[in-house]
Amino acid sequence: MTHFPIFRLALVLAPVLLAGPALAQTAVKLEGRCEKLVIAGQDLTSTCKGTLMNTVSRSRTSFDFAAEGRALSFSGNGAQQERTEETDPLQPINLVIPSETTKDGVVQGPLVAVGACSFSMPTPGKTAITCEANAAKGAYAGTFVTDTKAPPGAPAQ
């Protein structure tokens, strides 16, 4: 029997969670390594942090990447999640939200975008979340890899 990590469960259940109460929100912090971060065509991979947030709130799902002084959120309607193959769900993206910390605080600029985030089923050693989108200000991309782990208390595989 295969056991999925808790974040995978949140990703798979996103459409079910969206059908719940209007204020339902789920956030999962993933630990691992950021292998790619591009904001408006600028490669920020070298400053990308080793955490990724996956948030489901109302009808939206987002994947939030962070770098020194910058962040990027890929956001889409969670109910539209598709499967490209039996094992790889695909989340269509219609917004990117780049943000930057300035002396005046955090500046965000939501942009209409066309793209998708895909996340592989957990395999021994790693699970990858890959997002790509295009918007008026350029190309946006992020790849995050995390170790797969069974939920606490789950039997060994």
C-alpha positions as CSV (number, residue, x, y, z in Angstrom):
1,M,0.0,0.0,0.0
2,T,1.4,3.5,-0.9
3,H,1.2,6.3,1.7
4,F,1.3,9.9,0.5
5,P,2.9,12.7,2.4
6,I,0.6,15.2,4.0
7,F,1.3,17.9,1.4
8,R,0.3,15.5,-1.4
9,L,-2.9,14.8,0.4
10,A,-3.7,18.5,0.5
11,L,-2.9,18.8,-3.3
12,V,-5.1,15.9,-4.2
13,L,-7.9,16.9,-1.9
14,A,-7.9,20.6,-3.0
15,P,-11.1,20.2,-5.1
16,V,-12.9,18.4,-2.2
17,L,-11.7,21.1,0.3
18,L,-13.0,23.8,-2.0
19,A,-16.5,22.2,-1.8
20,G,-16.5,22.7,1.9
21,P,-17.4,25.9,3.9
22,A,-16.8,29.2,2.1
23,L,-14.0,30.2,4.5
24,A,-12.1,26.8,4.4
25,Q,-8.4,27.3,4.1
26,T,-5.6,24.9,4.1
27,A,-1.9,25.8,4.1
28,V,1.0,23.3,3.9
29,K,4.7,24.3,4.2
30,L,7.0,22.1,2.3
31,E,10.7,21.8,3.0
32,G,13.3,20.9,0.4
33,R,15.2,22.7,-2.3
34,C,14.3,25.3,-4.9
35,E,15.9,24.3,-8.2
36,K,14.5,27.2,-10.3
37,L,12.9,30.6,-9.7
38,V,12.4,33.1,-12.6
39,I,10.4,36.3,-12.0
40,A,9.6,38.4,-15.1
41,G,12.4,36.7,-17.0
42,Q,15.0,37.4,-14.2
43,D,16.7,34.3,-12.8
44,L,16.6,34.4,-9.0
45,T,17.4,30.7,-8.4
46,S,20.6,31.5,-6.4
47,T,18.6,33.3,-3.7
48,C,15.6,31.0,-3.7
49,K,14.6,29.6,-0.2
50,G,14.2,26.0,0.8
51,T,10.5,26.2,1.6
52,L,7.4,26.3,-0.6
53,M,3.8,27.1,0.6
54,N,0.8,25.4,-0.9
55,T,-2.4,27.2,0.0
56,V,-6.0,26.3,-0.7
57,S,-8.4,29.1,0.1
58,R,-12.0,29.2,-1.2
59,S,-11.8,28.4,-4.9
60,R,-8.0,29.2,-5.3
61,T,-4.9,27.1,-5.0
62,S,-1.5,28.7,-4.9
63,F,2.1,27.7,-4.8
64,D,4.3,30.3,-3.2
65,F,8.1,30.5,-3.8
66,A,10.4,32.8,-1.8
67,A,13.8,34.3,-2.4
68,E,15.8,37.0,-0.6
69,G,13.5,40.1,-0.7
70,R,11.3,38.6,-3.4
71,A,8.4,36.1,-3.6
72,L,6.3,34.6,-6.4
73,S,2.9,33.0,-6.1
74,F,1.3,30.9,-8.9
75,S,-2.4,30.9,-8.4
76,G,-5.3,29.1,-10.1
77,N,-8.8,27.8,-9.6
78,G,-8.3,24.6,-7.7
79,A,-11.5,23.1,-8.9
80,Q,-10.1,23.0,-12.5
81,Q,-7.3,20.6,-11.5
82,E,-6.6,18.1,-14.4
83,R,-4.6,14.9,-14.8
84,T,-2.0,14.8,-17.6
85,E,-1.3,11.1,-16.9
86,E,-2.4,8.8,-14.2
87,T,0.3,10.0,-11.9
88,D,0.8,13.7,-12.7
89,P,-1.9,16.2,-11.7
90,L,-1.9,19.6,-13.4
91,Q,-3.1,22.8,-11.9
92,P,-4.0,25.5,-14.5
93,I,-2.6,29.0,-13.4
94,N,-4.4,32.2,-14.3
95,L,-2.5,34.6,-12.0
96,V,1.1,35.2,-10.9
97,I,1.7,37.4,-8.0
98,P,5.3,38.7,-7.8
99,S,6.2,40.6,-4.7
100,E,9.2,42.5,-3.5
101,T,10.2,43.9,-0.1
102,T,11.1,47.6,-0.4
103,K,11.8,50.4,2.1
104,D,8.1,51.2,1.9
105,G,7.0,47.6,2.7
106,V,6.0,44.7,0.5
107,V,4.9,45.6,-3.0
108,Q,2.7,43.1,-4.8
109,G,1.6,43.1,-8.4
110,P,-0.9,40.5,-9.4
111,L,-0.8,39.8,-13.1
112,V,-3.2,37.8,-15.3
113,A,-1.2,34.8,-16.6
114,V,-1.5,31.7,-18.6
115,G,0.3,28.6,-17.3
116,A,0.2,25.6,-15.1
117,C,1.8,23.9,-12.1
118,S,2.4,20.1,-12.2
119,F,3.3,17.9,-9.2
120,S,4.5,14.4,-9.5
121,M,3.2,11.6,-7.3
122,P,5.6,10.8,-4.5
123,T,8.4,8.5,-5.5
124,P,11.2,7.2,-3.2
125,G,13.5,10.2,-2.6
126,K,11.7,13.2,-4.0
127,T,8.6,14.8,-5.3
128,A,8.8,17.8,-7.7
129,I,6.4,20.8,-8.1
130,T,7.0,22.7,-11.3
131,C,5.2,25.9,-12.3
132,E,5.5,27.9,-15.5
133,A,3.4,30.9,-16.6
134,N,3.6,33.8,-19.0
135,A,2.2,37.3,-18.2
136,A,2.5,40.8,-19.7
137,K,5.8,41.4,-17.8
138,G,7.5,38.2,-19.0
139,A,8.1,34.6,-18.1
140,Y,7.6,33.1,-14.6
141,A,8.9,29.7,-13.5
142,G,9.6,27.8,-10.3
143,T,10.7,24.2,-9.6
144,F,10.8,22.9,-6.0
145,V,11.9,19.4,-5.0
146,T,11.0,17.9,-1.6
147,D,11.8,14.6,0.1
148,T,8.8,12.3,0.2
149,K,7.9,11.1,3.7
150,A,5.0,9.0,4.9
151,P,2.7,10.8,7.4
152,P,3.6,10.3,11.1
153,G,2.3,7.0,12.3
154,A,2.0,5.5,8.8
155,P,3.3,1.9,8.4
156,A,6.7,1.5,6.6
157,Q,6.4,0.9,2.8
